[in-house]
């Protein structure tokens, strides 16, 4: 939920700027942080949820997961690849909060 909420906030902030195409690539830092703190499942589901939020809210056509811009599609693909890779490589299998 944290990834989805932060993706929606970042989408709202970047919606009217020219650099909104770069937002998914910059968001990979948030995905790495979430995966490192909350574990593998949170990283994987957070990456997928953030990609859906960016596709539906940030890029045209609004409200659809179809993305018209080729560069925006490519950046979403790279975000998915990097986010899932970070989650699988660097995240602990379970959350550190659950162990305590």
C-alpha positions in Angstrom: 0.0 0.0 0.0 2.9 2.3 0.7 4.2 2.0 -2.8 0.8 2.6 -4.4 0.2 5.7 -2.2 3.6 7.1 -2.8 3.3 6.4 -6.6 -0.1 8.3 -6.6 1.4 11.3 -4.7 4.4 11.4 -7.1 2.1 11.2 -10.1 0.0 14.1 -8.8 3.2 16.2 -8.3 4.7 15.3 -11.7 1.5 15.4 -13.7 2.0 18.8 -15.2 5.8 18.7 -15.7 7.9 17.7 -18.7 10.0 15.3 -16.6 7.1 13.0 -15.8 8.4 10.4 -18.2 11.4 9.9 -16.0 9.4 9.4 -12.8 9.3 5.6 -13.0 13.0 5.4 -13.2 13.5 7.7 -10.3 10.9 5.8 -8.3 13.1 2.7 -8.3 14.9 4.2 -5.3 11.6 4.0 -3.3 11.1 0.5 -4.5 14.6 -0.6 -3.3 13.9 1.0 0.1 10.5 -0.7 0.5 11.9 -4.0 -0.6 14.9 -3.8 1.8 12.7 -2.8 4.8 9.5 -4.8 4.3 10.8 -7.9 2.4 10.5 -9.7 -0.9 6.7 -9.8 -1.2 6.3 -6.1 -0.5 8.9 -5.3 -3.1 7.3 -7.4 -5.8 3.7 -6.4 -5.1 4.8 -2.7 -4.6 6.6 -2.7 -7.9 3.6 -4.1 -9.8 1.2 -1.7 -8.0 3.4 1.3 -8.7 3.6 0.4 -12.4 -0.2 0.2 -12.6 -0.7 3.5 -10.8 1.8 5.2 -13.0 0.2 3.8 -16.2 -3.3 4.7 -15.1 -2.7 8.1 -13.5 0.5 9.6 -14.8 0.5 8.8 -18.5 -2.1 9.3 -21.3 -4.7 8.0 -21.8 -5.7 8.6 -18.2 -7.6 5.9 -16.4 -6.2 3.1 -18.6 -3.2 0.9 -18.2 -2.5 1.5 -21.9 0.4 4.0 -22.3 0.5 6.0 -25.5 4.1 7.2 -25.3 6.8 4.8 -26.3 9.4 6.4 -24.0 7.0 6.2 -21.0 6.3 2.5 -21.8 10.0 1.8 -21.9 10.6 3.6 -18.6 7.7 1.7 -17.0 9.3 -1.5 -18.3 12.6 -0.6 -16.9 11.0 0.3 -13.6 9.4 -3.2 -13.5 12.6 -4.9 -14.4 14.8 -3.0 -11.9 12.2 -3.1 -9.1 11.6 -6.9 -9.4 15.4 -7.5 -9.7 16.1 -5.4 -6.6 13.4 -7.2 -4.7 14.7 -10.6 -5.7 18.4 -9.8 -5.2 18.5 -7.4 -2.2 15.4 -8.0 -0.1 15.3 -10.3 2.8 12.8 -13.2 2.4 10.6 -11.8 5.2 10.1 -8.4 6.8 12.5 -7.3 9.6 9.4 -6.0 11.5 7.9 -9.5 11.7 10.9 -10.9 13.4 10.6 -8.7 16.4 
